[in-house]
Amino acid sequence: MLRIISLNLNGIRSAATKGVFDWLAQQDADIVCMQELKAQAADMSPQMLAPRFDHHAYQGWFHYAEKKGYSGVGIYSRHAPDNVVIGLGNAEFDAEGRYVQLDFKGLSVVSVYLPSGSSSPERQEAKFRFLDVFYPHLQQLKAAGREVVVCGDWNIAHREIDLKNWKGNLKNSGFLPEERAWMSRVFDEQGWVDVYRRLYPEQGEEAYTWWSNRGQAWAKNVGWRIDYQIATPAIAAAAQAAAVYKASRFSDHAPLTVDYETALPR
C-alpha cells in the first residue's frame, strides 16, 4: 500500500505547536505533501526538515518563497527519490515557492500551492496567470508516460457539492466560473482524475478541507473542498480509500489522506 497525505499547514511552525508532528508519527504515511510553509530554510528545525519517529524517518524537500512568512511547499518521503524538481521554471511563481516534485521509478508525486485570488483583484489576475502556466505543465506531466499524483491546495472548489454556500460564492475567488471551467478541462480534456471524487462521488460536507476563520465557519461546517489529490488514471484507479481528518486542528485546512493499492516503485 502507498499512503499519501496532503496538508496545507498555514505555517509549519504554527502547525508544529498544534501537534501536527505527533499526528504524523501515527499515520504511517509514505509521502506527505505540504503547502503554505510560511517559513524559510533558516526557520526550519531539524524535526521540520527531516522528521524522525519511532518506526520510520522522513527526508524533506522544500521550495521556499522569497518573501518571509509566505507560501512555500514541501514533501516528506520515507523513500529516496531518483530525481527532485524544485519550481515550475516560471520566475514570477517560483519566487513564491509553489512547486516540488519527487520522481520515483515510474511515479512522480507533486506538492503544489495555487495562488489565492481573494485578497485583491491583482492577486486574482496572478491566479489566472498561474492557471495559464500550470495547464500546459500538467499536460506535459501526463504526457511523460509516468504515473503522477498531484497533491495540494488548489484554491478552487470545482462543483456545487464542494462548498456549503455555493450560491453566495458564484462571484467570489475560488468558485468563479473561469476557475471551475479550468478544473473541468484538467479532468475532461487532459484526463486527470479527482481521486476523492472517484471514490466518493456524492459526499458533500464530509469532503470539506478548508474553513474560513471568520464567523462560525468551522463550528457550523461552512467549508470548502479545495485540497485535492489529482492523479493519472491508473494510479487513481488503485486508490482504495480517502479520508479528511478533522478530530484535531493543525491549520485552517484539514489533512487529506489517500491509500493506493500499489507499492512505491523502487
C-alpha positions in Angstrom: 0.0 0.0 0.0 1.1 3.6 -0.7 -0.3 6.2 1.7 0.0 9.8 0.6 -1.1 12.8 2.8 -1.7 16.3 1.6 -2.0 19.2 4.1 -1.9 23.0 3.9 -0.2 23.8 7.2 -0.9 27.6 7.3 2.5 27.9 8.8 4.7 24.9 9.6 5.8 26.4 12.9 2.3 27.1 13.9 1.1 23.6 13.0 4.0 22.1 14.9 2.8 23.8 18.1 -0.6 22.3 17.4 0.7 18.8 17.3 1.0 18.0 13.6 4.2 16.0 14.1 2.6 13.9 16.9 -0.2 13.2 14.5 2.1 12.4 11.6 4.0 9.9 13.8 0.8 7.8 14.0 -0.1 7.9 10.3 2.4 5.6 8.7 2.4 7.7 5.5 4.9 7.0 2.8 4.7 10.6 1.4 3.5 13.8 3.0 2.9 16.8 0.7 2.7 20.2 2.5 1.7 23.6 1.4 1.9 27.1 2.9 5.0 26.5 5.0 5.3 30.3 5.8 8.9 29.6 6.6 12.4 29.8 5.0 15.3 27.5 5.4 16.7 29.3 8.5 13.3 29.0 10.3 13.2 25.2 9.9 14.1 23.0 12.9 15.7 19.6 12.4 12.3 18.0 13.1 10.7 20.1 10.4 13.5 19.3 7.8 13.6 15.6 8.4 11.1 14.2 10.9 12.2 11.0 12.7 9.7 8.8 14.5 10.0 5.5 16.3 9.2 3.4 13.3 10.3 5.5 10.4 12.1 8.6 9.3 11.5 11.1 6.5 13.7 13.2 4.4 12.2 16.6 3.3 12.5 18.6 0.1 11.2 22.2 0.1 10.5 25.2 -2.2 10.6 28.3 0.0 9.1 31.7 -1.0 11.5 34.6 -1.2 9.0 36.7 0.8 9.2 35.9 4.6 6.2 34.2 6.2 4.6 33.5 2.9 3.6 30.5 0.8 6.2 27.7 0.4 5.7 23.9 -0.2 7.5 20.7 0.7 7.4 16.9 0.5 8.4 14.4 3.1 9.2 10.9 1.9 10.4 7.7 3.6 12.0 6.6 0.3 14.7 8.5 -1.5 13.6 9.7 -4.9 15.5 9.3 -8.1 15.1 13.0 -9.0 13.8 16.2 -7.4 12.3 19.2 -9.3 12.0 22.5 -7.4 9.9 25.1 -9.1 8.0 25.4 -12.3 10.6 27.3 -14.3 8.5 30.4 -14.1 10.2 33.4 -12.4 7.0 35.0 -11.0 5.7 31.9 -9.3 9.0 30.3 -8.4 9.7 33.4 -6.3 6.6 32.4 -4.4 7.6 28.8 -3.6 4.7 26.9 -5.1 6.0 23.6 -6.6 8.0 20.5 -5.5 8.1 17.2 -7.5 9.7 13.9 -6.5 10.3 11.3 -9.2 10.5 7.7 -8.3 10.7 4.7 -10.7 7.5 5.1 -12.8 5.8 7.5 -10.3 6.0 11.2 -9.7 4.5 13.0 -6.6 3.9 16.7 -6.7 3.1 19.2 -3.9 1.6 22.4 -5.4 0.1 25.5 -3.9 -2.1 27.5 -6.3 -2.4 31.3 -5.6 -5.4 32.6 -3.8 -7.2 35.4 -5.5 -9.4 36.5 -2.6 -7.3 39.3 -1.2 -7.4 41.7 -4.2 -8.1 41.9 -8.0 -4.4 42.0 -8.6 -4.0 38.6 -6.8 -6.9 37.2 -8.8 -5.1 38.2 -12.0 -1.9 36.5 -10.7 -4.0 33.4 -10.1 -5.3 33.4 -13.6 -1.6 33.8 -14.8 -0.7 30.7 -12.7 -3.5 28.7 -14.3 -2.2 29.7 -17.7 1.3 28.4 -16.8 0.1 25.3 -14.9 -2.2 23.9 -17.5 0.4 23.1 -20.1 2.7 21.9 -17.3 0.0 19.4 -16.3 -0.3 18.3 -19.9 3.5 17.7 -20.1 3.4 15.7 -16.8 0.7 13.5 -18.0 2.2 13.0 -21.5 5.5 11.8 -20.0 4.1 8.3 -19.6 4.6 8.1 -15.8 2.0 7.7 -13.1 1.6 11.0 -11.3 -0.2 12.2 -8.1 -0.5 16.0 -7.8 -1.4 17.0 -4.2 -2.1 20.4 -3.0 -4.3 23.3 -2.1 -5.8 24.3 -5.5 -7.8 27.2 -4.0 -10.7 26.2 -6.3 -13.9 24.4 -5.4 -14.8 22.5 -8.5 -18.5 21.8 -8.2 -21.5 23.0 -6.2 -21.2 19.9 -3.9 -17.7 21.1 -3.0 -18.7 24.0 -0.8 -21.5 24.8 1.6 -22.6 28.2 0.4 -22.2 27.8 -3.4 -24.9 30.3 -4.3 -23.3 33.0 -2.3 -19.9 32.4 -3.8 -20.6 32.4 -7.5 -18.8 35.7 -7.9 -16.0 35.0 -5.4 -12.5 33.8 -6.0 -12.2 30.1 -5.6 -15.6 29.4 -7.2 -15.5 31.7 -10.2 -16.9 30.2 -13.5 -13.5 30.6 -15.2 -11.7 28.7 -12.3 -14.2 25.9 -12.3 -14.1 25.6 -16.1 -10.3 25.4 -15.9 -10.5 22.5 -13.5 -13.1 20.8 -15.7 -10.6 21.0 -18.6 -7.9 19.4 -16.4 -10.3 16.4 -15.9 -12.2 16.2 -19.1 -9.7 17.3 -21.7 -6.4 16.2 -20.1 -7.8 13.1 -18.4 -6.6 13.7 -14.8 -8.7 12.1 -12.1 -10.0 13.7 -8.9 -9.2 10.8 -6.6 -11.5 11.7 -3.7 -14.5 12.3 -6.0 -13.8 9.0 -7.8 -14.1 7.1 -4.5 -16.9 9.2 -3.0 -18.9 10.9 -5.8 -21.8 12.1 -3.6 -20.0 13.2 -0.4 -20.6 16.9 0.3 -20.0 18.2 3.8 -17.7 15.2 4.8 -15.3 16.2 2.0 -14.6 19.8 3.0 -10.9 20.5 3.7 -10.9 24.3 4.5 -13.0 26.6 6.7 -12.7 30.4 6.9 -11.6 31.8 10.2 -14.4 34.3 10.0 -17.7 33.8 11.8 -18.6 30.2 12.9 -17.4 28.5 9.7 -15.7 25.6 11.5 -18.4 25.2 14.1 -21.1 25.2 11.5 -19.1 23.2 8.9 -19.4 26.0 6.4 -16.5 24.6 4.4 -14.9 24.2 1.0 -13.2 21.3 -0.7 -10.1 22.9 -2.2 -7.4 20.4 -1.3 -7.1 17.6 -3.8 -5.1 14.6 -4.8 -5.4 14.6 -8.6 -3.8 11.6 -10.4 -3.2 9.9 -13.7 -5.9 7.2 -14.4 -4.0 4.0 -13.5 -2.9 5.1 -10.0 -6.2 6.8 -9.4 -7.9 3.5 -10.1 -5.7 1.9 -7.4 -7.0 4.3 -4.7 -8.8 2.2 -2.1 -9.8 4.8 0.5 -9.6 8.5 1.3 -10.2 10.5 4.4 -10.3 14.0 5.7 -9.0 14.2 9.2 -11.0 16.6 11.5 -10.5 15.3 15.0 -7.7 17.7 15.7 -7.0 21.1 14.0 -3.4 21.9 12.9 -4.4 24.6 10.4 -7.5 26.2 8.8 -7.2 23.2 6.4 -7.6 19.5 7.2 -5.3 16.7 6.1 -6.4 14.6 3.1 -5.1 11.0 3.2 -5.4 8.6 0.3 -4.4 4.9 0.3 -3.3 3.5 -3.0 -3.3 -0.3 -3.5 0.2 -0.2 -5.0 3.8 -0.3 -3.8 6.0 2.7 -4.3 8.2 1.8 -7.3 11.8 1.2 -6.2 
